[in-house]
Amino acid sequence: MNRYSRHIILSEVGPKGQNKLLQAKVLVVGAGGLGCPALQYLVAGGIGTVGIIDFDVVEESNLQRQILFGTSSLGINKAIAAKSRLEDLNPTIIINAYPEKLTSKNVLKLFNAYDIIVDGTDNFTTRYLINDAAIIANKPIVYGAIYKFEGQVSVFNYQDGPSYRCLFPIPPKAGSVTNCSEVGVLGVLPGIIGSMQANEVIKMILRFKDVLSGKLFCYDAKTCQTTTLKIQKSAIEFDKVLARKDSFDTYEEDISCSISIPEISADDLLLKNNILFIDVRELHEQPELNIPNCIQIPLIKLEENLDKVNSKNTNILFCQTGIRSKKAIALLQKHNKTNCYSLIGGISTLMQQVKVKI
């Protein structure tokens, strides 16, 4: 009674409402920028069983926004580190950590064990996997997304409402959309959006009206302006997903994860001759570099400029962190381009090894 007293004295919650929260089971996919604040408030608010799935480890660059972690968490799996912190916050509930990647092989078993799924991921492959598995398992999703200074929140597959595919029926072309590790994000933004995701979870459990189903809430952190857009349900998108129900364990994975990508370290650069650096970032991205023997071809324009990639050179492709350059290599392999390497670590690696003018 003391721990949840501020909930219980709310007439809209009360003892019965708090008991509903304690009986609920919520799975958070991704313990990153969105997952951390969502987890913090779900656990503090008394969700009875909370699951956390994340295969990644805590890095120093995470600490700017992933508030469950500290310096002592570096190198530890995020799901395990989050569980440790959250058990101190509320030791009276059940917290399950899954230090693994969400795949078509484990997703349905996990989803069937929980009532609500919180999507805290940062890539489209996993978002579509979450959406399709949730449709098959008949579980609602609380969706959140962030980009630089902007965020979005919605609830999908709730009480026969629209799904993520109703909003985005066609996945974007690989490499056409960057994530926060490549373009940056304001540190407080995921805190705002992740907290709103936790709020939608609680609203569903307590059966409040005006859940963000059929709506996309958009927030601009620079102006504090908000916009809410309507989402129409598409029965066709649901039927497409359900048609694949019996073969879901063979759900197509991201091509960049299923082929071998030649990579090169900064030290190995010294062993190569006739190097041509290819910057696959967008033209507006910072920092601007002045490197000898370097051309810039944004990833989305790469197929239009294949003639500039000569296999007689040692082509070193780089981006902000090394994610898009691997996708670029996968694309070049389709067109039989050889002697091409993705630079491990991206720009920071390059600046350490090569004399670069900014």
Secondary structure, DSSP 8 states (H G I E B T S, - for coil): --TTHHHHTSTTTHHHHHHHHHH-EEEEE--STTHHHHHHHHHHHT-SEEEEE---B--GGGGGT-TT--GGGTTSBHHHHHHHHHHHH-TTSEEEEE-S---TTTHHHHHTT-SEEEE---SHHHHHHHHHHHHHHT--EEEEEEEBTEEEEEEESSTT---HHHH--S---TTSS--HHHH-B-TTHHHHHHHHHHHHHHHHHTT-S--SBTEEEEEETTTTEEEEEE----HHHHHHHHTTGGGGGG----HHHHS---EE-HHHHTT-SSEEEEE-S-TT-SS--B-TTEEE--GGGGGGGGGG--TTSEEEEE-SSSHHHHHHHHHHHHTT--SEEEETTTHHHHHHHS--B-
